[in-house]
Amino acid sequence: MSAPSQLSFLPDDYLKRKAQRRANAICAVLFLVILAAIGSAFTFSERSLKNVEKMHAQVEQDYTVAANKLEQVQQMQAKQHVMAQQAELAATLLEKVPRSFLLAELTNNLPAGVSLLDFTLDAKTKTAPRAPEPTRIPVIETKRKTTGKEEPAVPQGKVYDVYMKVTGIGENDGQVAQYIARLNHSKLLKDVNLVISEQFEQDKVQLRKFSIEMMLDPNAEVDSPKDTKVAALELGDATSK
């Protein structure tokens, strides 16, 4: 016996509309999920961009501060270089070894029986070695080139070679040799050389006339003014004798 047929009181398109509504709900949920994902991605990228811009601004600020510090350091180096050159120039305008001290050195080293007749001093200019340039920083150097400003030239000091020549008389060659040996041991002189040594007669006495050339040591200095006064005093005592 066959089963009785099932009767349905629902409209014919109810199931179709139900499936359609279910599909619409699923699409709406997916759409909202996609919108939320897009919004989250946009927010994340916006925050990342702001962080990058903030980091970039911080790097630019740090770079500007570092560039200013480097420029200040270079300016200080340039000022130190100028001051050093000015100090060298001032030093060349002063006598490191006063002439009175040189005369005292030549007089005090005279052996007994030797006297001086003449003394000449000549200073000749020599080419001074060029001072090294201060260290340049490429960033600051580029900035200076763009401004078109140049550093003022600093006058270079002159360096002199001081030559001296003394003429005197002695009783024999031994005294002349002793005088030359003493001058060679002097801390103020260098290149002491005998130029002329000849014998002559005066009041029936045989004497030796000599000429000695020498140079002032460029590294020689007299630090204490008291030494200069003592040397000048000794020179005065020696000449009075």
ZIJO-V72594 format. One record per helix or strand of 3 or more residues. SS is the DSSP state (H for helix, E for strand). FROM is the first residue (numbers start at 1). TO is the last residue. If there is no record, write none. Layout:
# ZIJO-V72594
[[SS;FROM;TO] [SS;FROM;TO]]
This chain:
# ZIJO-V72594
[[H;14;92] [H;99;108] [E;115;126] [H;138;147] [E;159;170] [H;173;184] [E;189;202] [E;205;216] [H;225;240]]
